[in-house]
Amino acid sequence: VILVYKISKNWFTTSVGLIASSFVAVMQYMIIYSQLARPYSTGVFFCLLMVYCWSKFLFESPHQKKWLVGYILSAVCCAYDHHFALLFAFIVGLSGIPFLTKNNWKSYILSGILICIAYLPNIPILLFQMSKGGLGGEGGWLAAPDSGWLYGYLKYIFHFSFWMYALAFILIVLSVFWYNKEISKTNKFRVLCITWFFSFFFIQYFYSIHVSAIIQFSTLIFAFPFLLIFLFSLFSELSVKKNALLVICILVIGTVSLANERKHFRLFYHQPYQQQIVTTQESLNRIKNPKDVTIELIVPPYLKGILTKHYLEKQKVRFDETHYGPISQHPTPKIFRAFVFSRSTHYFIAGNLPDEYVQIIKEKYPYLISKEEGFTYATYCFAREKPAREYPEEVLFSQELELKKNTMDSTEEFGQGFSFKFKDQVFSRHTLVTVSASLLTADTLSNPILVASIEENGQSIAWGGAEYFKFNTNKQLPNKLILCYPLTGFDFKKHPDAEIKIYVWNKDKRPLHVDHMNITMTRANAFIYGLYEPLD
């Protein structure tokens, strides 16, 4: 905040510094990464410090070597802090060349050489990590950006909020009316701000498209303060009263938006795995008989020791039947269903289980008595018998599918199909679609699949299937296959005519009995990715 203020004030006016730094103070984007134990906040600090010293040396005090030394040290810190902070330092270094004079060019070039020499020990690490191809590509989890990525980024930094959009727009309009009469003297700094941000953005964007996906909201944070400074850089030196009024408006609207619209404090300060422990203990306190509860909490192996030490011991909690399961080694639905039906307890607590597993639990424990949802977690408590007070589950749509016949023979590969237009049934992207069918095959080699395909105008968008082998716990009776599809990440604007098609794929062409196909749409966890996506 202080460095943003100082740079803005030195380049433009005090008013620009106050406005830009006030936004930095209340923006969720900056707040989140200032509190995570990752090299983002330190990287932003070193980038701002580097620019501050760089600017002092080139434009104000070229003869004071302390600014050159500060520039060299902070640039080296950028390089070692984060690869994208290194990229930003490189862009800033190149942008200084047009401003060199006969009095400072030797010192500036020498400083660049010293920065490169200082970074030499880290080059093997840089090359090794670059050889891994980023976070996208084959085996990666990060998708390449689409044409609307930057628009989504701008909405995110302003909280997806009408009030924040309006505030920024009004301030930009006011800056045109209250513009600095000496605008020509400061245009070079505006050019630098916008050039730094967009060159930083386009390098990541095109690399993500043509090589491997790397761009994320977090990777732009090192150049973001300069976009903010540019937006409000026209303001002249305003009076103390005007400055105070603008700052108060920014702080009030930004804080209210942060707390109420983004629900930052609810989402950010509820650690997902800690909340599983806390919520489970609250449920146990209400039930008053821990031995009558089955508890299934999915916790990564690397966190088990941390949770035991810091959360369980801290809360003096002991779960007799807690199961810690590696995310990559979930039991099959068949094994999990057998486990659920083997339990004699009256209650079942589930934390962060796959949606299909929650549906399996509901087969034996159909009554939901408590639920807590947050950022990347959901914890439920189910009861086997109807309680005095049941937690209401919001069912948006449910339909038993009417089958024309219940059998398929060896000549039939695809069963009766059903389709539903999303625009007719889904009114929120925070929706969970659950499809189920009861199947029975006498042939032990037959593995039919319950399919749910999302299509638009005949083009496939997503495809999912539930295999019979993974659900068949009973060889004499129909086995219920379950397939869940959360629509949280689905782009309804891009696919306004999308529909879901449901059918049974008898891929082995063996005799098959089909019974009770159903589709249900329920309200899903609106906070699951709430720190980075809209909550509506």
N, C-alpha and C positions, 0 to 999 in steps of 0.2 A: 504494500500500500504506500509506504513512504517513498520507495524508489519510483513508483509510477507517478506520484505527485511531483517529485523533484525533477524527473525527466520532462514531464509535461510543462512544468513551470519554467524550466530553463529554455525549452524550445518555443513555447507559446506564451501562456499567461497563467497566473495563479488560478483563475477560474477554471481553465481547462484541467489543471492539476487536481483541483478539488472535485470536479465532476467525475473524471476518470477514476481517481482513487476511491471515490465513494461507491461507484459501481463495483470495483474490485472487492470492496469490503462486504457487499451483500449478495454477490452472485454465487449461486450454488456451485457452479463450475469451478470457481477459484477456491471456495471453501472446502469442497470435497477433497481436492488434491493437495490442499495445505495440511490435511489431517491424516492422510494415508501414509503409511511407512514405505513410501516408494520415492524414487528420485525425481518427482515432479516439482514439488515446492522448492526444493534446493536448486533444481535446474532453472526454474523461473527466476529465483533470486540471483543466481550467478549470471543469467542472461541480462537481467535488468542492470545489475552492477557493472557488467561488461559494457553495455551501451552507455551508461552514465559516465564511466571513465573514458571511453572511446570519444564521446561527444565533447567532454571537457578538454581532451588533448587536441582534437581536430579543430574545434570551433571557438574555444575560449582561452585556454592557457597552454599553447604548444610548447612553451619553454619550461613548464613545470613537469619534470620527469615523473613525479609521483602519479600523475594520471596515466602515463604510458605504462608504468609498472603495474598499476591497478588493472589496466586493460589486459596486459599479458597474463597476470595471475588469474583474473576472473575468467578469461577465455580458456585457459588451461583447465580450470575447474569445470567449466561448461563441457569441455571435451571428455573429461573423465566421469562426469555425472551421468550423462545420458547421450545416446547416439544422436538423438534429434536436437539436443542442446548443442552438440558438436556441429550439426548441420546449420543451425541458426548462427553460431559463431562464425562459421565459414562465410555465410551470406553477408553478415555484417562486415566482416573483414574485407571482402571484395567491394562492398559498397563504399568503403572509405577511399578507394583509389582515386575517384574523380575529384576529391577534395584535397588532395595532397599539394603541397607547395614546395618550393626549393628549400625551405627551412625545415620541413618536417618529413620529407619523403624517405630519407635514409633511415631515420628512427622508426618510421612506420613499417617499412619493408623488413628491417631487422627484427622488429617485434613479431611479425608474422613468421619469420624463420625460427625464432626462439620458441614460439607456440608449437610449431610443427615438430621441432626437436624434442620438446617436452612430452609430446604425444606419441613419439615413436614406440615406447614400450607397450603401448596398448594396441598397436596396429594388428598384431597377430590375433588378438581377441576379436577385434572389429571384423577382420576378414573371415574368421571362423564363423562368427554369428551371421554375417551376410551370406555365407555359403549355405546356411540352413534354409534360406528362402523366405524369411519372414513368418507371419502367422497365418497366411493364406495358402492357397495351392493344395497339393495332395497331402492329406493328413492334417491340414491346418483347420482352425476353427473360425478364422476371420474371413468374411466374404468381401469381394471387391466392391468398391463404392459404386453407386449408380449416379445418374446425372443430377439427382436431387439431393445428394449428400450434403453439400454446403448449405443448402436451404434448411435442411434438418438441423445442421449444426448451429446455425444462427437462431433458430427457434429454441433450441436447447439452452444456449447461453442466456437467453432472455426468458427462461423459465416456462416456455410454452404459454406465456401469460399475455392476455390482451392488455393488461395494465402496464406491464413492462414494455411491451411493444409501443404502446401509446406514449409512455414516458420518454423513451428513446427518440421517438419521432418528434415529439413536441420540443425536446431539447435541441435536436438538429435544426428544426425550424427557427427556434429562438436564436441559435448561433448565427443563422443567416441575417437576422435583423440586428443582432448585437455583435456583428463581426468586427474583427480587428482591422483597423484602417491600414496597418502596416503588413498586410497579408502577403505581399510579394517577398518580404524579407524572410518569412517563415515557410514559404512553399517547399523549400528543399527538404524540410523535416516531414512535411505531409507526404511528399514523394517517397521518402525513406520508409515511413510507417507503412504505407500501403504496398510498397514494393516488397518489403520484408515479409509481410504477412502472406501476400499472394504467391510470391516465389516459393516460400516455405510450404504453402498449401499445394501448389501445382506439382512440385517435385514429388511429394508424397502421393498425390492423387494419380498421376500418370504412372508412377512406379507400381502402385497398387493395381492398376488396370493391366499394364503390359508385362509386369514381372511377377510380383507376388503381393498380396494384400498386406499393407502395413498401416494404413491411415486409420486413426481412431480419434475420438474427441480429445483424448488425453495427449496425443502426439502433437496437436496444434497449440497446446497451452503455452509453449515457450515464445511464440510470436503473437499470441492473442492480445496481450496488453497494448501492443502497438496498433492493432485494429481499433481498439477502444479509444485510444488517444486520437487517432485519425478522425473518428466519427464526430468528436466534439471539439476539434482543433480550431474552429473558426471563432470561438468566443474571444471577445476582447477582455480587457481587465475590468471586471464588473465591480460594483460597490459591495461593501461588506454585507449589507442587508440582502442584496440579490444573491450573493454567494451562499449566505446562510440559508436562504429560502430554498435554493436549488438543492443544496446538500441535504437539508431536512427532507425534502420531497423524495429524493433518491433513497435515502436511508429508510424512511418509513415505508414507502411502496415496496422497495426491495425486500425488507425484512418481513412484511406481511405476506408478500408473495412467496418468500422462502418457507415460512412457517405454515401458512394455510393452503396455498395452491400446490406447492411442491411437497408439503408435509415432510420437510427435510429432517426435522428432529425425531420424528417417529421412525423414519426409514433408516437414516444413517446411524443412529445410536442404538439400534437393535441388532447386535451381532447375530447372524443367522443361527449358528450352532449354540451360542449361549441361550438364545431365546427358546430353542428346543428344550433345553434343561430347565429353564425358568418356567415355561408353560407347562411342562410335564409335572413339575413339582406343584404348581397351582392346581392342576387337575387331581393329583394325588391327595392334596389337602382337602379338596371337596369330596372325594370319594371316601376318604378316611380308612380305607383298607388296601394298602399297597399290594398285598399278596393276591388281591382279586383283579389285578390289572396286568395285561400283557403290554409290553412297551417295545416298540420298534423305532429306533432313531437311526437314520442313515448319516454316518459321520465318516469323513475320509480318514484313512489310517494315520496319516501324518498329524492329524489333529486330536487323535484319541488321547495321547499323553497330555497334551496341553489342556484339553477339556477336563480330564480327570484331576489335574493339579490345580487349575485356576478356577474352574466352575463348580465341579462336584464337591471338592474339599471346601471351597469358599462358602458354598451354600449348605454344607454338611448334608448332602443328599446322597442316598445310596439306593440304586434301582436294582432290585433283585433279579429282574428279568430283562434288563436292557440288552439289546443286540446292536453292536456296532458293525455296520456292514460297509466294506469298500464300495464306492460308487461304481467302479468298473467290474465288480463281481457280485452283482445282485443275483439272488436265487431266481430261477426261472419261475414264471407265474404258476406252473404246475407244483413246484416244490413249495412255493409260498402259500398257495391255496391249501395244500395238505397241512402246512404248519398252522395256518389260521384255524382250520377246522379241528385241529388236535387240541386247541386250547380249551381249558375248562373255566377260564376267568369270565367275569361278567362285563369287563371293560377292556377296551383296546385303544392304546395311545399310539399314534403314528406320526412321525416327523420326517418330512422331506422324502417320502416314498414316491415312486412313480405313480402317475394317475391311475394306471391299470391296477396297481396293488391296493390303492385306496378303495377301488370298486370291489375288489375281491374281499376286503375286510367287511364291506357293507353287506355282503351276502350272508354273513353270520352275525354281524353287529350292525344292524340297519339304522340305528338311531344315533344321530349326531348330537352330542350334548355340549361340546365346546369347540371353538376353532380360533386360531390366531394366524393371520397371514401378514407377511412383510416382504422386504427385499430379499429375494432368492430363498425364501423358506415358507413353509406352511405346516402347522401342527394341528392334528385333530384328535379328539377323544370321542370314541364310539361306545355305545352300550348295546348289550344283547337283548335287553328287555326295555320296553317303552318307559322312559323316565317321566317324572312329573312335569319336568320342563325340558323341552327339546329345542335345540338350536335350529332356527329355520334355514333351510337351504333353498336358494332362489333358483327354481327351475324355470327356464325361459321357454322351453319347448320339449315335449316328450310325445313319442308316438310308437305304438306297437305296429310293426310292419305286417301288412296282411299278405300272407303267402298263398299263392294259388295252388301249390302242392308242396308236400313236405319231403319228397324224395327226389334224389338225382341218381340216374343210372350211369353205366359205363360209357354211354354215348354223349353225356352232357359234361362239358368242361366248365361252363359258367352258369351260375344259378340266376334266379330272378333278380333283376336290378331295381333299385330305388334311387331317386335323385331328389335333392332339395336345394333350391336357390337360397344362398345366404341372405340376399337382400330381403327375402320374404320372412326370414326367421331370426336373423342375427341383427341386433341393434347396438352391440358393443363388441369391440375387439377382445374385451376381457371375458371371453366365452370359452367354455370347455365342451367340446363335442365328444360324446361317448357312444360308441356303437357296439352292440353285442349280438351274439347269435349262439344258440345251443345246437351243437352238432354231435352226431354219433356215427361212427363208421366201424363196421365189423372187421375190416381188413387192417391189421396192425401196421401195414406198410403205407397206408393211405394217410396223407398229410394235407388235407384241404386248408384253405386260407380264407379268413374273413377279410375282405378288402374294403378300404375306404379311400376313394380317389377324389381329389379336388381338381376340377377342370373348369375351363372357360372357353366356350366356342369350340369344343372338341380338342383343345390343347391341354395337356396335363400340366398341372402346377405342383402338385404334391401327391405322393402315393404312400400308403401304409398298409401293412397286413399283419394279422394275428394268426400264427400257425397253430394248428390243432395239436401237434406234438407237445407244444409248450403249455397246454392247458388241460390235457386229458388225464384227469385224476381218477376217472371211473370208466371202466371198459364196458359196463352193462347199461349205463344211463347216458343221456346227452350231456356233453360238457360245454360249459359256457365260455365262449371266447370273447375277449374284451379288447377293444381298440379305442384309445383316447387321442384326441387331436386338439391341443390348445391353440386358439386363434389369436393369441396376444401379439405375435409377430407377423400376422397376416396383413397384407396391404390391400384393404378393401377399395381404396381409391384407384389403385392400379388395376384391380380385377373386380369391377362393379357387378359383373354378371357371373361371378364364380358360383359353382354349385358343387355339392358333395354327392358322389355316387357310391352306393353300397351294394355289394353282392358277394356271393361265395364263389371262390375259385377252386373248382374240383380238379386241380392240376394233374392228379394221378388217374383221373377218370375211373374211380372205383365207386361202387354203390355207397350212397350217403343219405343220412336222414337229417333234415334241417328243421329246426323248431325254434319258435320265439325269437325273431329278429326285432331289435329295438334301436331307436336313436333318441338320445336325450341331450339337450343343451342346457348347461347350468352356468351360473355366474362364476367366473374364475377369479383367481387372485389378481387384483388390480395393481398390487404393489410389487409383483414379482420382479420387474425390471424398472421399477419406479424411479430410481435415482438417475436414470438416463433416458427415460421415455415418458410421454404424457401419461397422466393418471386417469384421464377421462376415457 
